[in-house]
Amino acid sequence: MKYNVDENGYYGKFGGAFIPEMLYPNVEELRQNYLSIIESPQFQNEFHQLLRDYVGRPTPLYLAQRLSEAYRAKIYLKREDLCHTGAHKVNNTIGQIILAQKLGKKKIIAETGAGQHGVATATVCALMGMPCVVYMGEIDMKRQKPNVERMRILGADVVAATSGSRTLKDATNEAMRAWISDPVGTHYIIGSVVGPHPYPDMVARFQSVISEEIKEQLSEVEGRTSPNYVMACVGGGSNAAGAFYHFLDDQDTQLVAVEAAGKGVTSGESAATTALGKDGILHGSRTLLMQTKDGQVVEPYSISAGLDYPGIGPLHAHLFDSGRGTFFSVTDEEAMMAGIELSRQEGIIPAIETAHAFAALKQMSLKPADIVVINLSGRGDKDLDTYIKWGNY
Amino acid sequence: MNRIEQLFRDKKSDILNVYFTAGYPKQDDTLAVMKALQAAGTDIIEVGMPFSDPVADGPTIQASNQVALDNGMSISILLKQLVSMRESIDVPVVLMGYLNPIIQYGLERFCRDAQACGVDGLILPDLPMAEYLSEYKSVFEEAGLLNIFLITPQTSEERIRLIDEHSQGFIYMVSSAGITGAKSDISEAQKLYFERVNNMLLSTPKLIGFGISDHQTFSTACNYAEGAIVGSAFINLLRDNPDYIQRITPFVKSLKEA
């Protein structure tokens, strides 16, 4: 079984490029050029230099002693929360903006849900001196006011998406429409492993530095490259794709993906795509999709704005479908409790997205000899308001 | 012969295709709007199947999709509404929409039911050429449904040739880089693009769409293609006038005549 992308842009039956003709030239230009650019030594030098000097990589692989004692296994945390801008998102935006420059693009557009990808995009646009427009759902702009202002401080234009449900999926629609209307000279930086091929593969490659480092670091401290488990939260799935990437074909490592159940998988307010979704097409990709029986896309819900996407990257749909990945879902309440637990056990306040991955520890049957790596994808500074409103600490 | 092919055989210029969203502004007047369009002299009726995420459409058609969905519209309701349309509708009928609702309805079932209604063709903007050729073409052909592809000002000559080879009935020639929406004029740059494509001497007829809103834009477009497609401007008429059925004839007349 092949788990990574094939030459046609498919992961098993998922993926592809279901785009209107208006986007064909742009996506085709990317498809024809992304591998040769990314694999060139010049690109690799620039990319890795910025990851080191600007982002602060490699991020530590930290043995969480107290958490390990509590769950009776050896638990390592991959500290993506220590990246510049506070999450893994910047690994991808650094890669894509260098790629955009190599393609001769003059302007960057992006979508954002909670604002993390928007901030990471605005950051690299400031770094490179490129104009940046970020599309954000009108409702999300109200919910995530500080991130809107962070983007504006960084010099980006933030445009409200007022169509549909006025959240992440509509921001993505608006960014695609903006790309259709201004196709020449614009690059669209998608923030997750979603969208038409080659985006899922391109974003996964940029995030794969996470698993590349895990292997090296684990080898140094444990004398082995394969942990028993790699765990990560999944919305669209970019941090999970990065953490899983170099383990996809390593059957010694189990891949554990954790989705947001919201108020409960069957509550009607959930974002657990593999539990609730069916095969469908959204944003240019065939994947698992939360939808009505008539094929209309359903608005998901999670306390964590970074996980409420109605689809999932086609790589993850394939990992689910093939059984290669183990998928758990955890509720808002379980995630918040896990966030507090990590804060108290290790002195790390995680992003609420990330807290979902930790909450799934309770659903695992771990043995004392097991080595577990949890991708600590982001820090919780941005979520203080949500922690405070929840208040149960 | 398919009604679309027959039309282009019989009529070589000034062909008017009017788009509206099924279930808009009310769920149950799809057929009434179609009858009025036909009576007014519309050559092709394009019926939009509403979708929650119509990424190629501008604000006017997006809003009509949302209202139609709020009205409870679905493919299964639409195909029930159209089941006896051929008792009163003689002009070609094309269904336009996005893939996901069709996949959930079931591709083969959709084609069978559309054929039973007397539908002539499909416009599915997010169906890629490669998938069409490998998985959809034979199913469409089995049901006698023509598949209409789009070209845009950014489409390369090589790809226009490929689309000319595979687009059936006509080619939907998108007038500018952009999403659907009514505009008041056609620029010199657009005319150069129309001329460039005309000089390619394609074998498939062309209809120009996007930004066609009135007599001036319609007649300009007709100078460069067999006809043109009006969408958002018609949706605006439906939206703004409670007596929209009565207004359809004067609207169509105003497109065709100065």
HADDOCK unambig.tbl for C-alpha pairs under 7 A between the chains (distance, minus, plus):
assign (segid A and resid 18 and name CA) (segid B and resid 126 and name CA) 5.00 0.50 0.50
assign (segid A and resid 18 and name CA) (segid B and resid 127 and name CA) 5.81 0.50 0.50
assign (segid A and resid 18 and name CA) (segid B and resid 128 and name CA) 5.71 0.50 0.50
assign (segid A and resid 19 and name CA) (segid B and resid 126 and name CA) 4.62 0.50 0.50
assign (segid A and resid 19 and name CA) (segid B and resid 127 and name CA) 6.98 0.50 0.50
assign (segid A and resid 19 and name CA) (segid B and resid 128 and name CA) 6.68 0.50 0.50
assign (segid A and resid 20 and name CA) (segid B and resid 56 and name CA) 6.79 0.50 0.50
assign (segid A and resid 20 and name CA) (segid B and resid 125 and name CA) 4.73 0.50 0.50
assign (segid A and resid 20 and name CA) (segid B and resid 126 and name CA) 4.55 0.50 0.50
assign (segid A and resid 21 and name CA) (segid B and resid 125 and name CA) 6.78 0.50 0.50
assign (segid A and resid 21 and name CA) (segid B and resid 150 and name CA) 6.16 0.50 0.50
assign (segid A and resid 21 and name CA) (segid B and resid 151 and name CA) 6.47 0.50 0.50
assign (segid A and resid 22 and name CA) (segid B and resid 152 and name CA) 6.10 0.50 0.50
assign (segid A and resid 25 and name CA) (segid B and resid 154 and name CA) 6.66 0.50 0.50
assign (segid A and resid 25 and name CA) (segid B and resid 155 and name CA) 6.70 0.50 0.50
assign (segid A and resid 173 and name CA) (segid B and resid 53 and name CA) 6.96 0.50 0.50
assign (segid A and resid 173 and name CA) (segid B and resid 55 and name CA) 5.53 0.50 0.50
assign (segid A and resid 176 and name CA) (segid B and resid 55 and name CA) 6.93 0.50 0.50
assign (segid A and resid 177 and name CA) (segid B and resid 55 and name CA) 6.30 0.50 0.50
assign (segid A and resid 177 and name CA) (segid B and resid 56 and name CA) 6.55 0.50 0.50
assign (segid A and resid 177 and name CA) (segid B and resid 179 and name CA) 6.60 0.50 0.50
assign (segid A and resid 180 and name CA) (segid B and resid 177 and name CA) 6.26 0.50 0.50
assign (segid A and resid 180 and name CA) (segid B and resid 178 and name CA) 5.33 0.50 0.50
assign (segid A and resid 180 and name CA) (segid B and resid 179 and name CA) 6.82 0.50 0.50
assign (segid A and resid 181 and name CA) (segid B and resid 177 and name CA) 5.07 0.50 0.50
assign (segid A and resid 181 and name CA) (segid B and resid 178 and name CA) 3.86 0.50 0.50
assign (segid A and resid 181 and name CA) (segid B and resid 179 and name CA) 6.54 0.50 0.50
assign (segid A and resid 182 and name CA) (segid B and resid 177 and name CA) 6.84 0.50 0.50
assign (segid A and resid 280 and name CA) (segid B and resid 100 and name CA) 5.72 0.50 0.50
assign (segid A and resid 281 and name CA) (segid B and resid 100 and name CA) 5.30 0.50 0.50
assign (segid A and resid 293 and name CA) (segid B and resid 104 and name CA) 6.80 0.50 0.50
assign (segid A and resid 294 and name CA) (segid B and resid 74 and name CA) 6.41 0.50 0.50
assign (segid A and resid 294 and name CA) (segid B and resid 101 and name CA) 5.74 0.50 0.50
assign (segid A and resid 294 and name CA) (segid B and resid 104 and name CA) 6.21 0.50 0.50
assign (segid A and resid 294 and name CA) (segid B and resid 105 and name CA) 6.70 0.50 0.50
assign (segid A and resid 295 and name CA) (segid B and resid 100 and name CA) 5.65 0.50 0.50
assign (segid A and resid 295 and name CA) (segid B and resid 101 and name CA) 4.13 0.50 0.50
assign (segid A and resid 295 and name CA) (segid B and resid 104 and name CA) 5.41 0.50 0.50
assign (segid A and resid 296 and name CA) (segid B and resid 51 and name CA) 6.12 0.50 0.50
assign (segid A and resid 296 and name CA) (segid B and resid 52 and name CA) 5.43 0.50 0.50
assign (segid A and resid 296 and name CA) (segid B and resid 101 and name CA) 6.52 0.50 0.50
assign (segid A and resid 297 and name CA) (segid B and resid 52 and name CA) 6.01 0.50 0.50
